[in-house]
Amino acid sequence: MTLGPIGFAAPWLLVALVALPILWLILRAIPPAPIKRRFPGVALLLGLTDDDTVTDRTPWWLLLLRMLAVAAVIVGLAGPILNPEPDDESAGNGPVLFILDGGWTGAQDWTARADMLDRLLAEAGRAGRTVAVLRLTTPETPLFQAPAQWQARIAGLTPQPWEPSEAMMEQAADGLGDDAFDTVWLSDGVARPGRDALLTALERRGAVRVIEGGRGPFALLPATFEGGIVTLTARRLVTEGPRDITVAAHGLDPAGVARVLARLDLSFAPGEAEASGELSLPAELRGRITRFEIEGLRSAGAVALSDDSLRRREVALIAGRDDREGLELLEPLHYLRQALEPSADLLDGALTDVLPANPDVVVLADVATLSGAEQADLLDWVDDGGLLLRFAGPRLAASDVSRSEEAPLMPVRLRAGGRTVGGAMSWGEPKSLAPFPEDSPFYGLDIPGDVRVSAQVMAQPDPTLADRVIAQLSDGTPLVTRKRIGQGQVVLVHVTANAEWSTLPLSGLFVDMLERLAVSSVTAQPEPEELEGSSWQPRAVLDGFGRLDEAQTLPGVDGADLVTAPLGPELRPGVYEGDDRRIARNAMTSDRVLAPANWPARIPVEGMNRPPEQPLGGWLLALALLLLAGDVIATLALSGRLRGDGMANKGTSSAVALLLGVLLTLPGQARAQDQEAGQSDDAYAISATSEVVLAHVLTGNRQLDDMAEAGMRGLADILFFRTSVEPAEPIGVNLENDDLSLFPMLYWPVTPEQPTPSADAYAKLNRYLRSGGMILFDTRDADVAGFGAASPNGRKLQELAGPLDIPPLEQVPGDHVLTRTFYLLQDFPGRHVSRDVWVEAAPADAEQIEGMPFRNLNDGVTPVVIGGNDWAAAWAMDDRGNPIYPVGRGFSGERQRELAYRFGVNLVMHVLTGNYKSDQVHVPALLDRLGN
Amino acid sequence: MTTPIALRARAEAEAARLPPLLARAEQLAGTVLLGEHGRRRSGMGDDFWQYRPVQPGDPAHMIDWRRSGRGDQQFVREREWQIAQSVMLWVDRSASMRFSSEKELPEKGDRARLLALALSVMLIRGGERVGLTGASLPPRRGNAQLERLATIFLDEDVSDYGTPEARGMIPHARAVFISDFMGDITPVRAALTKAADRGVRGLLVQVLDPSEEAFPFHGRTVFESMGGTISHETLKAGDLRDRYLQRLSERKDELAQLCRLTGWQFNCHHTDNSAQTALLWAWRAMDQGALR
């Protein structure tokens, strides 16, 4: 039953509304219940009669309130629904098949479509129909199930990064089976071949309804790069009205952080389906771009991956001789630099320094001999796919490299001395280049007529020579030879890289040849024939929403398929890596034109923007609850119990407050908020550094940790009373999680059972020690063992301290600064009295100057103090300042505790002031100098 | 509930704020007990009063030889005549006294006990004898009596409204009745008349809760006495207010009138007022007799 825009799930319940007037009469007849009060003055009341003998009636507005509450309950239980899905009388009761296109074209409005599907499934559930959901991108035989089953799976249905192809639609049509069913096609509105056939197949089995809508997909074509300008083109399906989109170029910034490197605004004119714009970027920035993306659209089509066509190659330039200052044009690398700078990242430096950076190309200009290590490294690098480009020159010509037998890093053997043609002392004319043979990478390049070679190194004729020549002079002598090593190659240009031996570096051909050698290549999309037979490994693939994921274990793809085959489960859009380059396959291609689908007139097409079904029952019941709560308050107010007079009323008014509280907190329950973890980190850092904090390492032994904390507190109190150091409450430090750099010193009690810190924690500890931190190791066993491995604690200490970066140690010498930073001390007792306390050893050259009491020692704080006197126990105080643990016997014990405090004071002073007291030995000298 | 020790401590605290009360013995006759109240004439007592020349008839042991040795004349040392007053207390311990309208306010009975005991403390410190009417605790002096009083005060009575105990009155003693006087007034009248007959005068302190003065009730209400024996239902409690207040003031007038007739003094005390005011009034009321 429907009433305007509201329908009812259980309309017969509304009959109960008839009972309301009866309820009115009944309620009106009953006066409010009396309150019982204890009152001693009742004796005086006896015999008093009421003037008005009529009872207090329930006021009409309270009755109305109650009526409304009851009516709300009745109507609420009747299940009112705003905008109910109209009951389609003609729909029938058979199974329903829901078809989703399931390609990236539908990804933008996927959420809306999924919601729509959810509603439709709910509707089918109310009608008791079985349903199946079919995605055309992953065709399968529809499995008709209860709608609830499918509703649970909607969240798992995601669009695929390809479009349903004709073959897929055929496959879907074949799998439909023979049973009759109705069809609802949630279309993305894009026309594609094969749809009509599927539609016909569906119509044979029952009624077909199409639901279309949304903004229509946008798609970004692969970026084209020409003349230093990147051209971006976007297409759209719905051509009505103007539309502006922003294309963002994503990539890694020099710090290696993924970020948006550039943005370009594109505007679609009204009626236009295509918009394009140009992006002029510095080569450095352009090479870093990994993908372009239409901002705000989640779809694989809105992402255009870029491959090597935008990438900059890294080229290491290494010259064999020192720069001759001032002769820039004669510098061996000058022309290479000029040619490569616009298109490649150039690396300078020694060969061993640049190789770890794994450049794409290493250029050796006139480098003859390489050291054994250099040669081995270079060989490994070439073997892994590097391109080694060598240029000849006087040094190479003069050397014996590759003379009698071929050097590993030379493509050919060389004759001694090379040759010079056309010079003052030689016969003949300088030679020009011969046309490039067909199998040469340079094939097709125009050879300018003015390129002349006047000197070169000569290749020794060898059986393999002919295969290795890729360019030669007009007289047939090799000019460029190449040899493959593993995955990489070595190319030797038989002339110098500067204009000394030839005019080649002066010509444009030089740049073209470098490009062909992929030294500075700006490659266009490869032809299928080029890739025939090669295999390409996916590195990263797009999902339907345009998210780039690791390819994981996806299988490799044949080269020809990579360029020509349609996208599908076997060939996903993404970045594919081959031998020496990467190729991006995008979801959108330049020949794909988005056209709106034309449905036959007999198929009903609906929009998606129907107002959603809204059940009102819950709201009405909540309203009834509110009204009843209001009734409670009003009733209490009427009977005078709300005023809070008298003891008996306390209960009721607090009950009212409680009820109100419950009502007010009901909507707030869902708002649970998490605290940011970062804030607490900051708070921890601030609390640890706003005052000096003595820290102790948490060992995991509760008793020991408590003792250490009490010890630190006791020492802090002593410092507070006696010195200007006023530490805050001590902090227990977890080596794994906490930041150590906040604490000036760490007290580390050693116990055999404590866990050994992780490698990360050790890295932190070493950083801490190197940056001026100090750790006081305490084995706490000085009465049973001397320092060493004799006790379990000692062995544990050795185990703990093994990975630490600890300098050589010595027992505290008598003139160590620890003996005089605040108090003058000779011993460092804790609960135990042992002289074995170890600190960083003084430098060997420390000498005692005549007349000085102390040696002139080095700067700095000892990074560790190691002992076993159980200092924390001697320092430990409870909250009232009473010592917790006994020390020694009688007065001598108290003296020992006092000395332990003094050691603690000296230690903290040493940590905080360093060698200040040590520097004091210079005071007489300084005063002496000032005085005279 | 208060323990005797706590009650005593609070009473001591109350009593410490006022100078020890010297109750005046109005009548000498009939009471021969020695107290610390000088009669401003020579008689039996501890304190020196005057030397007077020996008169014929004085026994020789009466002569104060130290004084007489300074001259030729012989003197007799006379002491001041001292007596003690007996004060009889009646504190209502019935159920109606266990009422307090708000948590912050003490129960009426609590206030009544406190007043009574504070008064007792002052009286005993002044050397008087304090006891209860009836036979349960005759007047005695000394701190032990305070503890006995406190113990008895803490006993609860089950009856709804208290009736004054007028038996065992020592003639010409003084009496203090503390109650809310909400119940039947006839026993009060009888007790006061009987006391007046025996020459006992005293104080009548009515302790009321503020809600008993204000009657802040509305709506349909069933009023019950604290014991639950009496109840009264009304449909509009607000309408009864004026008539209730009128009856209350009539009751007060009646009590005041009764006091005037019998030579007693009447005061109405509210539990939201300080106990000190009531104690001060009682002290003055006791002292007033001394001036008279």
Boltz contact constraints between the chains, C-beta under 6 A:
constraints:
  - contact:
      token1: [A, 34]
      token2: [B, 220]
      max_distance: 6.0
  - contact:
      token1: [A, 34]
      token2: [B, 221]
      max_distance: 6.0
  - contact:
      token1: [A, 34]
      token2: [B, 222]
      max_distance: 6.0
  - contact:
      token1: [A, 35]
      token2: [B, 221]
      max_distance: 6.0
  - contact:
      token1: [A, 36]
      token2: [B, 222]
      max_distance: 6.0
  - contact:
      token1: [A, 37]
      token2: [B, 221]
      max_distance: 6.0
  - contact:
      token1: [A, 37]
      token2: [B, 223]
      max_distance: 6.0
  - contact:
      token1: [A, 38]
      token2: [B, 224]
      max_distance: 6.0
  - contact:
      token1: [A, 38]
      token2: [B, 226]
      max_distance: 6.0
  - contact:
      token1: [A, 39]
      token2: [B, 223]
      max_distance: 6.0
  - contact:
      token1: [A, 40]
      token2: [B, 96]
      max_distance: 6.0
  - contact:
      token1: [A, 40]
      token2: [B, 99]
      max_distance: 6.0
  - contact:
      token1: [A, 40]
      token2: [B, 182]
      max_distance: 6.0
  - contact:
      token1: [A, 40]
      token2: [B, 226]
      max_distance: 6.0
  - contact:
      token1: [A, 41]
      token2: [B, 212]
      max_distance: 6.0
  - contact:
      token1: [A, 42]
      token2: [B, 223]
      max_distance: 6.0
  - contact:
      token1: [A, 42]
      token2: [B, 225]
      max_distance: 6.0
  - contact:
      token1: [A, 42]
      token2: [B, 230]
      max_distance: 6.0
  - contact:
      token1: [A, 42]
      token2: [B, 232]
      max_distance: 6.0
  - contact:
      token1: [A, 43]
      token2: [B, 182]
      max_distance: 6.0
  - contact:
      token1: [A, 43]
      token2: [B, 183]
      max_distance: 6.0
  - contact:
      token1: [A, 44]
      token2: [B, 244]
      max_distance: 6.0
  - contact:
      token1: [A, 44]
      token2: [B, 247]
      max_distance: 6.0
  - contact:
      token1: [A, 44]
      token2: [B, 248]
      max_distance: 6.0
  - contact:
      token1: [A, 45]
      token2: [B, 223]
      max_distance: 6.0
  - contact:
      token1: [A, 45]
      token2: [B, 232]
      max_distance: 6.0
  - contact:
      token1: [A, 45]
      token2: [B, 244]
      max_distance: 6.0
  - contact:
      token1: [A, 46]
      token2: [B, 232]
      max_distance: 6.0
  - contact:
      token1: [A, 48]
      token2: [B, 240]
      max_distance: 6.0
  - contact:
      token1: [A, 48]
      token2: [B, 243]
      max_distance: 6.0
  - contact:
      token1: [A, 50]
      token2: [B, 234]
      max_distance: 6.0
  - contact:
      token1: [A, 50]
      token2: [B, 235]
      max_distance: 6.0
  - contact:
      token1: [A, 50]
      token2: [B, 236]
      max_distance: 6.0
  - contact:
      token1: [A, 51]
      token2: [B, 239]
      max_distance: 6.0
  - contact:
      token1: [A, 55]
      token2: [B, 235]
      max_distance: 6.0
  - contact:
      token1: [A, 56]
      token2: [B, 220]
      max_distance: 6.0
  - contact:
      token1: [A, 639]
      token2: [B, 219]
      max_distance: 6.0
  - contact:
      token1: [A, 640]
      token2: [B, 218]
      max_distance: 6.0
  - contact:
      token1: [A, 640]
      token2: [B, 219]
      max_distance: 6.0
  - contact:
      token1: [A, 645]
      token2: [B, 216]
      max_distance: 6.0
  - contact:
      token1: [A, 646]
      token2: [B, 101]
      max_distance: 6.0
